[in-house]
């Protein structure tokens, strides 16, 4: 009996994989057919090659050493190269052969053979050339068994277009095959073709599709065996008529999805599309730039557009990308609650997703199952940070090629694109070029994209041969059923800064904040230490909360929940929400003061009644203003008929206002992080220009004009990144290993050559002293990593270096047991942790003493 697993024969596993594939094709036929039309290859031939891959991908397990190791419970030798060698001979004939060429016929077959080779690990330049492979030597196969199985598969399914050949030579000379076949014909030819852009891109299309589908069906076949074969028994195939109901229950709507069911039956994305959303549905292109202000329904518009493409068979998935982990988490919750997306159809991925998923699912197995799928965008709707999308385009993590195969089938949405720093914008601009070539529909959503950026994007597209590739849809920002422009608040420019040259708080600012003590107010400053000082000045007022980047993840999560509750009407808070407030000493009233940094621009979906803010670039001021009288129609409460004003009681003649405070030019670092000390006195710096351009009257159209004037110099070069272009081509199929391209993706230690976020200043992860004892009782390496994520704080170099010099930060070595994945082998892994010997609390964060930190910098 030839085994494929401990509880199933090899024949059974392979037949199950092929039958799972047929189920997959049944639900994804329209998308797969569309891809063949887009890239001009024969769909029936593609399907038959997929079937051949499913039937033969694990035939390498049939050799004696693998079978003996399985039965004896020993470490299994690699089988992928043997399977590759076998399917290569089936497709091209016995070695040496002459069928290797640049034709589409050969390209498709090579891509399938490489997918078989890479279905247990990413292919990179030196893969399968090590002693582990070469030491397999000469292997004698049972070709009668293999040829009989080929006959059975051809009898089950039509494989005539593939032209499967039977084997005549029972010996696989592995070293010879590596040198004369794999290196010479596969790697060399692939490297040659990637230099010719279109040939290389076609290899990427075929390989990543074959790989992602083959890996999914292989995994699902193994899962079915695990779930349905009774303990202690060995079965043939599980996908039989008697198990059909059980199989569908395990697979459908959990791992294999019907694209038409992305929304629950009986529900729509919106009751009726507004004019802006109707224009979105009329877009002629598959790519859209969506420009609209707060409350216009951008998210719903993007979903309507994506659903339209899915219904037309032009996509089968939606990928929503956002700038931060927290905005990704919020979008996930919003999609479940407001857009009726089935949780089984909804995925999320970012660097700290595991802790978020643990709040959604009780069972650890469920958490890991969802995280695994979401890593490579298998769900119909996946929300991720833009970082993960960009890392999926090159070899930044082991599932990147599988992820790209799913990206090919998606509508990709870039939300809040105005948020990113210039370096990241360059990477996104380069990614858009790849999306255009691969004909992947995408939506660029923004409130404040400068006209110069939009024009540069269109210019690059035209230069690349994609003229008229974008529709530009603009929101009108008008009051519903009216021609009146929404004017949610007044802007009032203050003369004195919040902090004077002696670092003392402006008393008039404090009095102004106290004057608004009966409403919900937000105070936004540009540096963490300023937020703490403002908090200390106002903390005796009612419901004052401080929120910035220097809290532990545990406290950030708790604070974000409290902030959402405080900005919710008191009479609509649940008993549990009231208890949450009471636990931290907050009152169940409608007034509060939120003191925060620019972290609020994206992270908080709330609406304040008044806002005090330090001056920031005008687009950032627009983002902050999006949290003030959200969706309001008029700055005067008595005239405004928005939903909020109809339900809230304000003082007589109350006006919604945004107070903007200048920076103090006498304090050299007061302009950070936007303007450094060299430029702070320059009247043409971004902060001064933004302050000068503001006027009392504010609406979205004025904001767009201001952004256009301030950012009038964004060129095509700002939307390109030559290194990313180079890395993408290097990693078409082979290329770098993840450890070289990214670093250690598992621990989010980005030490590789490809970095999405380039920080102006170095940051360091520290553990407040009050939490370091938690590590003393932990033995497991991965548990320690989770502790670090939960209880660490990131501080910049201007705080870290002086604190180290003063002995306030010390390096503590810890040793943990690390279990090697997929084996029982354990070894000791050392981790050095920076421990911060300063006071830290939930209210304000780290208490940096004046003799430790010399600059107040966020």
C-alpha positions in Angstrom: 0.0 0.0 0.0 1.5 3.3 -1.1 0.6 6.0 1.5 0.2 9.7 0.9 -0.5 10.4 4.6 -0.6 8.3 7.8 -4.3 7.8 7.3 -4.7 7.9 3.6 -3.3 6.2 0.5 -1.4 8.4 -2.0 -3.9 7.5 -4.7 -6.8 8.6 -2.5 -5.1 12.0 -1.6 -4.4 12.7 -5.3 -7.9 11.8 -6.5 -9.4 14.0 -3.6 -7.2 16.9 -4.7 -8.4 16.7 -8.2 -12.1 16.5 -7.1 -11.6 19.5 -4.8 -10.2 21.3 -7.8 -13.3 20.5 -9.8 -15.4 22.0 -7.0 -13.2 25.1 -6.9 -13.5 25.5 -10.7 -17.3 25.2 -10.4 -17.4 28.3 -8.3 -14.7 30.2 -10.0 -15.2 29.4 -13.6 -16.2 32.9 -14.7 -13.0 34.4 -13.2 -10.7 31.8 -14.5 -12.2 32.1 -18.0 -11.9 35.9 -17.8 -8.2 35.6 -16.9 -7.6 33.4 -20.0 -9.2 36.1 -22.1 -7.2 38.9 -20.5 -3.9 37.1 -21.0 -4.7 35.3 -24.3 -4.2 31.6 -23.4 -6.4 28.7 -24.0 -8.8 28.2 -21.0 -9.5 24.5 -21.6 -5.8 23.8 -21.8 -5.2 25.7 -18.6 -7.9 23.7 -16.8 -6.5 20.4 -18.0 -3.0 21.4 -16.8 -4.5 22.3 -13.4 -6.1 18.9 -13.3 -2.7 17.2 -14.2 -1.1 19.2 -11.4 -3.7 18.0 -8.9 -3.4 14.4 -10.0 0.4 14.2 -10.0 1.7 16.9 -7.6 2.6 14.4 -4.9 3.7 11.4 -7.0 7.2 11.9 -5.6 6.0 10.5 -2.3 5.8 7.1 -3.8 9.6 6.5 -3.7 10.8 4.0 -1.1 12.7 6.2 1.3 9.7 8.5 1.7 7.3 5.6 2.3 9.7 4.0 4.8 10.2 7.3 6.7 6.4 7.8 7.0 5.8 4.3 8.3 8.7 4.6 10.8 7.7 8.0 12.0 11.0 9.5 10.9 11.7 12.9 9.3 10.4 12.8 5.8 12.8 13.4 2.9 11.8 16.1 0.4 9.4 14.8 -2.3 8.7 18.1 -4.2 11.7 17.7 -6.5 10.8 14.1 -7.4 7.3 15.1 -8.2 8.6 17.9 -10.3 10.9 15.5 -12.2 8.1 13.1 -12.8 5.6 15.8 -14.1 8.3 17.3 -16.3 8.8 14.0 -18.0 5.0 13.5 -18.4 4.7 17.0 -20.0 8.0 17.1 -22.1 9.1 13.5 -22.4 12.1 11.6 -21.0 15.4 13.5 -20.7 17.1 14.7 -22.7 14.3 16.4 -24.7 13.9 19.3 -27.1 10.6 20.7 -26.1 11.9 23.7 -24.1 11.2 26.9 -25.9 9.6 30.3 -25.6 6.2 29.2 -26.9 3.0 29.7 -24.9 2.6 26.0 -25.1 5.9 25.4 -23.3 5.4 28.4 -21.0 2.2 27.0 -19.5 3.7 23.6 -18.9 6.8 25.0 -17.3 4.7 27.1 -15.0 2.7 24.1 -13.9 5.8 22.0 -13.3 7.3 24.9 -11.2 4.1 25.2 -9.2 4.4 21.5 -8.4 8.0 22.1 -7.4 7.1 25.1 -5.2 3.9 23.8 -3.6 5.7 23.2 -0.3 8.0 26.2 -0.2 8.8 29.4 -2.1 11.1 29.1 -5.1 14.2 31.3 -4.9 17.4 31.4 -6.9 19.3 28.7 -5.0 16.3 26.5 -4.1 16.8 22.8 -4.7 20.5 23.1 -5.4 21.6 22.3 -1.8 23.1 19.0 -0.6 19.6 18.1 0.8 18.4 17.6 -2.7 21.6 16.5 -4.4 22.2 13.8 -1.8 19.0 12.1 -2.9 21.2 10.6 -5.6 19.6 8.2 -8.1 16.0 7.1 -7.2 14.3 4.2 -8.7 10.5 4.6 -9.2 7.8 2.1 -9.7 6.9 3.2 -13.2 4.2 0.6 -13.6 2.4 2.0 -10.6 2.8 5.5 -12.0 1.7 4.6 -15.5 -1.3 2.7 -14.3 -2.3 5.8 -12.3 -1.8 8.0 -15.4 -4.2 5.6 -17.2 -6.8 5.9 -14.4 -6.6 9.7 -14.4 -7.0 9.9 -18.2 -10.0 7.6 -17.9 -11.5 9.9 -15.2 -10.9 13.2 -17.1 -10.1 14.5 -20.5 -6.4 15.4 -20.5 -5.9 15.3 -24.3 -4.8 18.9 -24.6 -2.0 18.3 -22.1 -0.7 15.3 -23.9 0.5 13.3 -20.8 3.3 10.9 -21.7 3.9 7.7 -19.8 7.3 7.0 -18.3 9.8 4.5 -19.7 12.9 5.1 -17.5 12.4 4.1 -13.8 15.5 6.0 -12.6 15.5 9.7 -11.6 19.1 10.8 -11.4 18.5 13.8 -9.1 22.0 15.5 -9.4 21.8 15.2 -13.2 18.2 16.4 -13.3 19.1 19.4 -11.1 22.1 20.4 -13.3 20.9 19.5 -16.8 17.1 20.1 -16.4 16.2 22.3 -13.5 19.1 24.8 -13.6 19.6 24.8 -17.4 16.1 24.8 -18.7 13.9 26.1 -15.9 15.9 28.6 -14.0 18.0 29.8 -16.9 15.0 30.2 -19.2 12.9 31.9 -16.5 15.7 34.4 -15.8 16.1 35.0 -19.5 12.3 35.6 -20.0 11.9 37.9 -17.1 14.3 40.4 -18.8 11.7 40.6 -21.6 9.0 42.2 -19.6 5.9 40.8 -21.2 7.3 37.2 -21.2 8.3 37.5 -17.5 4.8 38.9 -16.6 3.1 36.0 -18.4 5.2 33.6 -16.4 4.1 35.4 -13.2 0.4 35.1 -14.2 0.5 31.4 -15.0 2.8 30.3 -12.2 1.0 32.2 -9.3 -2.4 31.0 -10.5 -1.3 27.4 -10.8 0.5 27.7 -7.4 -2.3 29.4 -5.4 -5.0 27.0 -6.7 -2.9 23.8 -6.4 -1.8 24.7 -2.9 -5.4 25.4 -1.8 -6.8 22.2 -3.2 -3.9 20.2 -1.8 -4.5 21.7 1.7 -8.2 21.1 1.5 -7.8 17.5 0.4 -5.5 16.9 3.5 -8.1 18.7 5.7 -10.9 16.4 4.5 -8.8 13.3 5.3 -8.1 14.7 8.8 -11.8 15.5 9.5 -13.5 12.5 7.8 -11.3 9.5 8.2 -11.9 7.8 11.6 -8.8 7.5 13.9 -6.8 4.4 13.3 -8.1 3.7 9.8 -6.5 4.2 6.4 -8.8 5.2 3.5 -8.6 5.7 -0.2 -10.4 8.9 -1.5 -12.7 10.8 0.8 -14.5 12.7 -2.0 -17.1 10.0 -2.6 -20.9 10.3 -3.0 -21.6 9.2 0.6 -19.5 12.1 2.0 -20.8 14.8 -0.4 -22.9 16.6 2.2 -20.1 16.5 4.8 -17.5 17.7 2.2 -19.7 20.7 1.1 -20.3 21.6 4.8 -16.5 21.6 5.4 -15.5 23.5 2.3 -18.2 25.7 0.8 -18.4 29.2 2.2 -15.4 28.5 4.4 -12.6 27.9 1.9 -14.3 27.8 -1.5 -16.6 30.7 -2.1 -19.3 31.8 -4.4 -18.4 35.3 -5.6 -22.0 36.2 -6.1 -22.7 35.7 -2.4 -20.3 38.3 -1.0 -23.2 40.1 0.5 -25.9 38.2 2.5 -29.0 37.4 0.6 -31.7 40.0 0.9 -29.3 42.9 1.7 -27.7 45.6 -0.4 -24.7 47.8 0.2 -26.9 50.9 0.4 -30.7 51.4 0.3 -30.3 53.6 -2.8 -27.1 54.9 -4.3 -26.6 58.6 -4.1 -25.6 60.7 -7.1 -21.9 60.2 -6.4 -22.3 56.4 -6.1 -24.4 56.3 -9.3 -21.5 58.0 -11.1 -19.2 55.4 -9.7 -21.4 52.6 -11.2 -21.3 54.4 -14.6 -17.5 54.4 -14.7 -16.3 53.2 -18.1 -12.8 52.1 -16.9 -12.0 49.2 -14.5 -9.8 51.7 -12.6 -11.2 54.7 -10.7 -9.8 57.7 -8.8 -12.5 58.5 -6.2 -12.3 62.0 -4.8 -14.7 62.8 -2.0 -15.0 64.3 1.4 -16.2 62.9 4.7 -19.7 61.5 4.7 -20.0 61.1 0.9 -20.1 57.3 1.0 -16.7 56.5 -0.5 -16.5 53.1 1.0 -20.0 52.1 -0.2 -19.2 53.5 -3.6 -16.1 51.3 -3.8 -18.0 48.3 -2.7 -20.8 48.9 -5.3 -18.2 49.3 -8.0 -16.4 46.1 -7.0 -19.7 44.2 -6.7 -20.6 45.3 -10.2 -17.3 43.9 -11.6 -17.8 40.7 -9.7 -21.3 40.3 -11.0 -19.9 40.8 -14.5 -17.3 38.0 -14.0 -14.4 40.4 -14.1 -13.2 39.8 -10.5 -14.0 37.4 -7.7 -12.4 39.1 -4.7 -12.1 42.5 -3.1 -9.0 43.7 -1.3 -9.3 46.8 0.8 -6.0 48.4 1.8 -5.6 50.9 4.6 -2.7 52.8 6.2 -2.7 51.5 9.7 -3.5 48.3 11.7 -6.2 50.1 13.7 -8.0 51.5 10.6 -7.9 48.0 9.2 -9.5 46.6 12.4 -12.2 49.3 12.3 -13.0 48.6 8.7 -13.4 44.9 9.4 -15.9 45.7 12.2 -17.7 48.2 10.0 -18.0 45.7 7.1 -19.6 43.1 9.4 -22.0 45.6 11.0 -22.9 48.0 8.2 -22.4 46.1 5.0 -23.7 42.7 6.0 -20.7 40.8 4.8 -20.7 37.3 6.1 -17.8 36.8 8.6 -16.8 33.6 6.7 -16.4 35.8 3.6 -14.4 38.5 5.4 -10.7 38.4 6.1 -8.2 40.7 7.7 -4.4 40.7 7.7 -1.6 42.9 9.2 1.4 42.5 11.4 -0.6 42.2 14.7 -3.7 40.5 13.3 -3.5 37.5 15.6 -4.4 39.5 18.7 -7.4 41.1 16.9 -8.7 37.7 15.7 -8.5 36.4 19.2 -11.3 38.9 20.0 -13.4 37.6 17.2 -13.0 33.8 17.7 -12.8 31.8 20.9 -11.0 28.7 19.6 -7.2 29.0 18.9 -7.7 26.7 15.9 -10.2 29.1 14.5 -7.9 32.0 14.9 -5.0 30.2 13.2 -7.3 28.9 10.3 -8.5 32.4 9.6 -5.1 34.0 9.9 -3.6 31.4 7.5 -6.3 32.1 4.8 -6.1 35.8 5.2 -2.3 35.9 4.8 -2.6 35.1 1.1 -6.0 36.8 0.4 -8.1 33.7 0.0 -11.4 35.2 1.3 -13.8 37.0 -1.0 -13.2 40.3 0.9 -9.9 40.9 2.7 -8.9 44.0 4.6 -5.2 44.6 5.0 -2.6 47.3 5.5 -1.1 48.5 2.2 2.2 47.1 3.5 1.0 43.6 3.2 -0.2 44.1 -0.4 3.1 45.6 -1.4 5.0 42.8 0.4 2.9 40.3 -1.6 4.3 41.6 -4.9 7.8 40.5 -4.1 9.3 37.7 -2.0 8.8 39.3 1.4 7.1 36.3 3.0 6.7 32.6 2.2 3.1 32.9 0.9 3.7 36.0 -1.3 3.4 34.1 -4.6 0.2 32.4 -3.5 -1.1 35.9 -2.5 -0.3 37.3 -5.9 -2.3 34.6 -7.5 -5.3 35.8 -5.6 -4.5 39.5 -6.2 -4.8 38.7 -9.9 -8.5 37.9 -9.3 -9.3 41.0 -7.1 -10.6 44.5 -7.2 -8.0 46.4 -5.1 -9.0 49.4 -3.2 -6.5 51.9 -1.8 -8.2 53.9 0.9 -6.9 57.1 2.5 -4.1 57.3 -0.1 -3.3 60.9 0.9 -2.0 59.7 4.2 1.2 58.1 3.2 4.7 59.6 3.3 6.4 60.3 0.0 8.6 57.2 0.0 5.5 54.9 0.5 3.5 56.9 -2.2 6.4 56.1 -4.6 6.0 52.3 -3.9 2.2 52.6 -4.3 2.6 54.4 -7.6 4.9 51.6 -8.8 2.4 49.0 -7.6 -0.3 50.8 -9.7 1.9 50.3 -12.8 1.9 46.5 -12.1 -1.8 46.5 -11.5 -2.4 48.2 -14.8 -0.3 45.7 -16.7 -1.9 42.7 -15.1 -5.4 44.3 -15.8 -6.3 44.2 -12.1 -9.2 46.6 -11.4 -8.4 49.1 -8.7 -9.9 52.1 -6.9 -7.9 55.0 -5.4 -9.9 56.6 -2.7 -9.0 60.0 -1.2 -10.4 63.2 0.3 -7.3 65.3 -0.4 -5.4 64.0 -3.4 -3.6 67.0 -5.0 -4.3 67.7 -8.6 -0.6 67.5 -9.3 -0.5 63.9 -8.0 -3.5 62.9 -10.0 -2.1 64.4 -13.2 1.2 62.7 -12.6 -0.5 59.4 -12.1 -2.4 59.8 -15.4 0.8 60.9 -17.2 2.6 57.8 -16.1 -0.3 55.6 -17.2 -0.3 57.3 -20.6 3.5 56.9 -20.9 3.1 53.2 -20.2 0.5 52.8 -22.9 -2.6 53.0 -20.8 -4.3 56.2 -21.9 -7.8 56.8 -20.5 -7.2 54.0 -18.0 -8.8 55.9 -15.1 -12.2 57.5 -14.5 -12.2 60.4 -12.0 -15.3 60.5 -9.8 -15.7 63.5 -7.5 -18.1 63.9 -4.6 -20.1 67.1 -4.5 -20.2 67.4 -0.7 -23.8 68.8 -0.9 -26.6 68.7 1.6 -28.9 65.8 0.6 -31.8 66.9 -1.7 -30.2 70.4 -2.0 -27.7 72.4 -4.0 -26.2 73.8 -0.8 -22.6 72.9 -0.1 -21.9 71.3 3.3 -20.1 73.7 5.6 -19.6 71.7 8.8 -17.6 74.3 10.8 -15.8 77.6 10.9 -12.0 78.0 11.1 -10.6 80.4 13.6 -6.9 81.1 13.4 -5.3 81.9 16.8 -2.4 84.2 17.2 -0.4 82.6 20.0 0.9 79.0 19.9 -0.2 76.4 22.5 3.3 76.3 23.9 5.5 79.4 24.2 9.3 79.6 23.9 9.7 78.6 27.5 7.6 75.5 26.9 4.8 76.9 29.1 1.2 76.3 28.0 -0.8 79.2 26.8 -3.3 80.2 29.5 -5.8 81.5 27.0 -5.7 78.0 25.3 -6.5 76.3 28.6 -9.3 78.7 29.4 -10.7 78.2 25.9 -10.8 74.4 26.5 -12.5 74.9 29.8 -15.1 77.2 28.2 -16.2 74.2 26.0 -16.4 71.8 29.0 -20.1 71.1 28.2 -19.5 69.5 24.8 -17.2 66.9 23.1 -13.9 68.4 22.2 -10.7 67.2 20.5 -7.3 68.7 21.1 -4.7 67.7 18.5 -1.0 68.5 19.0 1.9 67.3 16.8 4.1 65.8 19.4 3.6 63.1 22.1 5.2 65.1 24.9 2.9 68.1 24.2 -0.1 65.8 24.4 1.0 64.7 27.9 1.5 68.3 29.0 -1.9 69.3 27.8 -3.4 66.3 29.6 -1.8 67.3 32.9 -3.1 70.9 32.5 -6.7 69.7 31.9 -7.0 66.3 33.7 -9.2 67.7 36.5 -11.9 68.4 34.0 -14.6 65.8 33.3 -13.9 62.8 31.1 -10.4 63.8 29.9 -8.5 61.1 28.0 -5.0 61.2 26.4 -4.3 59.2 23.3 -1.0 58.9 21.4 1.5 56.4 20.0 3.4 55.7 23.2 1.0 53.4 24.9 1.2 49.6 25.0 -1.1 47.8 22.6 -3.2 46.6 25.5 -3.8 50.2 26.6 -4.2 51.5 23.0 -7.0 49.0 22.5 -8.7 49.9 25.8 -8.4 53.6 25.1 -9.8 53.3 21.6 -12.8 51.5 23.0 -13.3 54.2 25.7 -13.0 57.0 23.2 -15.7 55.4 20.9 -18.0 55.1 24.0 -17.3 58.7 25.1 -18.2 60.1 21.7 -21.4 58.0 21.6 -24.6 59.7 23.0 -24.8 58.9 26.7 -28.4 57.7 26.4 -27.4 55.1 23.8 -24.6 53.5 25.8 -25.1 49.9 26.8 -24.8 48.7 30.4 -21.4 47.1 29.5 -20.2 50.3 28.0 -21.2 52.3 31.1 -19.3 49.7 33.2 -16.2 50.1 30.9 -16.3 53.9 31.6 -16.8 53.5 35.3 -13.9 51.0 35.6 -11.5 53.8 34.6 -13.2 56.6 36.4 -15.1 58.2 33.5 -18.6 59.6 33.9 -21.6 58.6 31.8 -22.1 62.2 30.4 -22.1 63.7 26.9 -19.1 65.9 27.5 -15.4 64.9 27.2 -12.0 66.1 26.2 -9.8 63.9 23.9 -6.2 65.0 23.8 -4.3 63.3 21.0 -1.6 63.5 18.4 -1.9 63.2 14.6 -2.6 59.5 15.2 -6.3 60.6 15.3 -6.3 61.5 11.6 -7.1 58.0 10.6 -7.6 55.9 13.7 -10.8 57.4 15.2 -14.2 57.3 13.6 -15.8 59.9 15.9 -17.4 63.3 15.7 -16.4 66.2 18.0 -18.3 69.5 18.6 -15.2 71.6 18.8 -11.5 71.1 17.9 -8.3 72.8 18.9 -5.3 71.9 16.7 -1.8 72.9 16.2 -1.2 73.8 12.6 -0.4 70.9 10.3 -0.1 70.5 6.5 -3.4 71.6 5.1 -4.4 68.1 4.0 -3.8 66.9 7.6 -6.0 69.7 8.9 -8.7 68.5 6.5 -8.3 65.0 7.9 -8.5 66.3 11.5 -11.5 68.4 10.5 -13.2 65.2 9.3 -13.6 64.4 13.0 -15.4 67.7 13.7 -19.2 67.9 13.2 -18.9 64.8 11.0 -21.4 65.0 8.2 -22.7 68.4 9.4 -24.4 70.8 7.0 -23.9 74.2 8.7 -21.4 75.5 11.3 -24.3 77.1 13.2 -26.2 74.6 15.2 -29.5 76.5 15.0 -29.4 76.4 11.2 -28.0 72.9 10.7 -30.5 70.1 10.1 -28.0 67.2 10.1 -28.9 64.1 12.1 -26.6 65.0 15.0 -28.0 68.5 15.4 -31.6 67.2 15.4 -30.9 65.0 18.4 -28.4 67.0 20.5 -29.1 70.0 22.8 -26.4 72.7 22.5 -26.2 76.1 24.2 -27.9 79.0 22.4 -26.1 80.2 19.2 -23.6 77.3 19.4 -21.1 77.2 16.5 -18.9 74.3 15.5 -15.4 75.6 15.3 -11.9 74.5 14.4 -9.3 76.6 16.3 -5.9 76.5 14.6 -2.8 77.4 16.6 0.5 78.4 15.0 3.8 76.8 16.0 6.4 78.7 18.1 9.2 79.6 15.8 11.5 80.3 18.8 11.4 76.6 19.8 13.7 75.0 17.2 11.9 71.6 17.3 8.3 72.9 17.5 7.6 72.2 13.8 8.4 68.5 14.1 7.5 66.0 12.6 6.6 68.2 9.6 9.3 70.9 9.6 12.8 70.5 11.1 14.8 73.1 12.9 16.5 74.3 9.7 13.3 75.4 8.0 11.2 76.5 11.0 12.0 80.2 10.4 11.3 80.0 6.7 7.9 81.6 5.9 7.6 79.2 2.9 7.7 76.0 5.1 4.7 73.7 4.8 3.2 74.7 8.2 3.4 78.4 7.6 1.9 78.1 4.1 -0.9 76.0 5.4 -1.6 78.4 8.3 -1.6 81.4 5.9 -4.0 79.8 3.4 -6.7 79.0 5.9 -9.8 81.2 6.0 -12.9 81.3 8.3 -15.2 79.8 5.7 -14.6 76.1 5.2 -16.0 73.5 3.0 -14.7 70.5 1.1 -14.3 72.3 -2.2 -12.2 75.0 -0.5 -10.1 72.2 1.1 -9.5 70.7 -2.3 -8.4 74.1 -3.7 -6.1 74.7 -0.8 -4.5 71.2 -1.1 -3.9 71.9 -4.9 -2.2 75.1 -4.2 0.0 73.8 -1.4 1.0 70.6 -3.2 1.5 71.9 -6.7 4.8 70.2 -7.4 4.2 66.4 -7.2 5.9 65.0 -10.3 5.9 61.6 -12.0 9.1 60.8 -10.1 7.3 61.0 -6.8 5.0 58.1 -7.9 7.8 55.8 -9.0 10.3 53.6 -7.3 13.1 52.0 -9.3 14.2 49.6 -6.6 10.6 48.2 -6.2 10.5 47.8 -10.0 13.8 45.9 -9.9 12.7 43.7 -7.0 9.5 42.8 -8.6 11.3 41.6 -11.8 13.9 39.7 -9.7 11.1 37.8 -7.9 9.0 37.0 -11.0 9.3 33.3 -10.0 12.7 32.7 -8.6 14.6 35.6 -6.9 15.4 36.4 -3.3 14.4 34.5 -0.1 12.0 36.3 2.3 14.7 36.7 4.9 16.7 38.7 2.3 13.8 40.7 0.8 12.0 41.6 4.0 13.6 40.1 7.0 11.8 37.9 9.6 8.1 38.4 8.7 7.0 36.2 11.6 8.4 38.6 14.2 7.9 41.7 12.0 11.6 42.4 12.1 12.1 44.3 8.8 15.8 43.9 8.3 15.7 43.1 4.6 16.3 45.4 1.6 12.6 46.1 0.9 10.9 48.5 3.4 7.4 50.0 2.8 7.7 52.6 5.6 10.9 54.6 5.8 11.0 56.4 9.1 12.6 59.8 9.4 14.0 58.9 12.8 14.9 55.5 14.2 12.4 54.0 16.7 13.1 51.4 19.5 10.9 49.0 21.2 11.0 49.1 25.0 9.2 47.3 27.8 8.1 49.5 30.8 9.8 48.0 33.9 6.4 47.3 35.6 5.8 44.6 32.9 9.2 43.0 32.5 8.4 40.4 35.3 5.8 38.9 33.0 8.7 37.4 31.0 10.1 35.6 34.0 7.3 33.0 34.0 7.2 32.5 30.2 9.2 29.7 28.7 7.8 29.5 25.1 9.5 31.8 22.4 6.2 32.5 20.6 4.4 33.4 23.8 7.3 35.8 24.6 6.8 37.5 21.2 3.1 38.0 21.9 4.0 39.5 25.2 6.4 42.0 23.5 3.6 43.0 21.1 1.1 43.5 23.9 3.3 45.3 26.5 6.0 47.2 24.5 6.1 50.9 23.6 8.0 52.4 20.6 10.0 55.5 21.3 12.2 57.5 18.9 15.9 57.9 19.0 15.8 61.3 20.6 14.3 59.8 23.7 16.0 56.4 23.6 19.6 57.6 23.4 19.5 60.0 26.4 17.5 57.5 28.4 20.2 54.8 27.7 22.9 57.3 28.7 21.2 58.0 32.0 20.8 54.3 32.7 17.0 54.5 32.4 16.9 51.9 29.6 18.8 48.6 30.1 19.2 45.5 28.0 17.8 42.3 29.7 18.6 38.9 28.1 16.0 36.1 28.2 16.1 32.5 27.0 13.0 30.7 25.6 12.2 27.3 24.2 11.5 27.5 20.5 9.8 24.6 18.8 10.7 24.1 15.2 7.6 24.2 13.1 6.4 20.9 11.7 8.8 18.9 13.8 9.1 18.0 17.5 12.6 19.5 17.7 13.1 22.2 20.3 16.1 24.5 20.9 16.9 27.6 23.0 16.3 31.0 21.5 17.7 34.1 23.2 15.9 37.4 23.1 17.4 40.7 24.4 14.7 43.2 25.6 15.1 46.9 26.3 13.5 47.5 29.7 12.5 51.1 30.5 13.1 52.1 34.2 10.7 55.0 34.3 7.1 55.4 35.5 4.4 54.4 33.0 0.7 54.5 33.4 -2.6 54.2 31.5 -3.4 57.9 31.8 -0.4 59.5 30.1 2.1 56.9 29.2 5.8 57.2 30.0 7.0 59.9 32.4 10.1 61.1 30.7 12.0 63.3 33.2 13.6 66.5 32.0 17.1 65.3 32.7 16.5 62.2 30.6 14.9 63.6 27.4 16.4 66.8 26.0 13.9 67.4 23.2 10.1 67.2 23.2 9.6 65.2 20.0 6.9 62.8 19.1 
